[in-house]
């Protein structure tokens, strides 16, 4: 079928030593068959990147800071309407006790980024608008800054042969 092939030239890079990770992908997503509407694939970002740093071990203090970036994306085939870019950071810090108890604090959307998780562009009609509808952006905004406190207790059973059995977690979140 004309206009349905979606080849993507992509270059991807990942760097991940023990305490950090960075990953990025750059693409040039295009329809291959001619279409007067255009050759861009709606919603296909040219650049996506994520990364973070982590510290901590089996017990004691632990934490992580992670970021995620989506570059602007064409919202229609002729590339005349674009989404916003988005950059969101999340953080976690906590303490793991030797008895299996874990206390952690998560901060989601750390810098309270005013961005959208997803954007579309299409015709829609609200009361009072023309019967033919109005072409416009439709968005799902990113969740605002949120804080989550978790207290979890990992229970493990030592079997008679000395092997630690299945774990069961009990968690309370606020």
N, C-alpha and C positions, 0 to 999 in steps of 0.2 A: 504494500500500500504506500502511495506517495507520502512523504513527510513523516514516516513513522520510525525510521532508523535513528538511533541515538548514539553515535560513536562519541566517545569522550577521550580526548588526549589528556592524560593525567600524569603528574609528577608528584610523588609522595616521599616525604622525608620523616624519619623517626630517629630520635636520639633518646636513649634511656639508660643512663648509668643507675646505680643502686638507689639513689635518693631523689632523682629528678627524671622528668620525661617531657619531651617536646615532640609533637607530631604535627605535620602540616601537609596539606594536599592542595595543589593548584590544578585546575581543570580548564579545558576549553570545550565545553559541551555545546554541540550544535546539531540541528537536524541536517541530514545530508541531502535530501531531495528538495528541489526548488518548491517553495510555497510563497505566494505573494504576501502572506502575513508576516514572514520573516523566518530566520533560521535559529533563533535563540530558544532554548528549552526553559520555559517558565519554572522558576524556583531552583534552578541549578546554579549554585554559587561558584564563583571563579576561585575563591580561596577559603579554606577551612583550616583552622589551627587550634590546637589545644596543648596545654602544658601544665606542669605543676611540680612542686617540691614536697617531699615527704620526709618525716623523721620519726624515729621511735623503733622499739623492738618488741619482744614478747611481753615485757612488763615495763612499767614506768611511764614517763611522759611520751606522748605521741602527737603528731599533728600533720596537717597537709594544707596546702594552698593550691587551688586549681583554677585555671582560666580556660574559657572557650570562646573562640572568635569565628563568626560567620561573616564573610564579605558581602557586599551588596549583590543582589540576585536580580536578573531580569524577571519581571512579573508578566510580561507579554512577549510574544514572539518577535516583534519589531524592535525590542530593546528600548522603547521610549519611556517606560515606567520601571523604576527599580525599587527594591525593598531597601530599608535601612540596613546598615551593617550592625552587628551586635557583638558585644563583648561583656561577658558575665564571669565574675569570680565567686567561688565558694571556698569557705575555710572550715577546718575542723581542728579542734584541740581537745586533749583529754588525758586521762590517766588510767592505766591498766594495773590493777592490783594483782598480787600473786595468787589470791584465792579465787580468781575468775571474775571478780567484780570490775566493771569498766564504767567510768563516768566520762561523758564526752559532750562537747558543745559544738553544734554545727551552725554556721552563719551562711545562709543561702542568699545569693545576689548581694554579696558583701558590700558593694559600693552603691547599692540601690539603683542600678542602671535603668534608665527610662528607655527601654527598647522593646522590640516585639520578638516573640518566639517564632512566629510565622506570619507571613503576609501573602495575600492573594489580591488579584485585580480582576473583577468581573462585573457584569451587569447585575444589579439588584434593584428592588423597588420597595420603598417605604411608603406608608400612607401619605397621600398628597403629592407624590412624585409622578412624573409622566408614566403612562402605561408601558412604554417601551423600556423603561428602567433607566438607571443612571450608572455609568461605568465609574467604579471607585475602588479604593483599597478596602480590604477587609482584613482585620488583624486580630491576633491573639497576643495581648501584651504580656511581657515577662512578669512573673510574680514579683512583688516588691520584696525588699529585704525581709528575711524571716530568720528567727532564731529558734533552734530546737535543742533541748537538753535531753540527753539520754542516760539512763542508769540501767545497765545490763549486767546480768550475772550468768556466766557460763558454768553450767553444772556438768561435770564429767564423771563417768562411772569407771572405777577401776575393777576390771574383771578378775576372776580368780587366777588367770594365767599371767597377770601383771600388765596386760595390754590395756591401754585406756580405751574405753568403749565410746559410743556415740555421745556427742555433746548436745545439750539442750539449752537454749538461751531464753532467759526471761528478761524482757526489756520493758521499761516504762519511759514514755516520751512526753515531754511537756511542750 
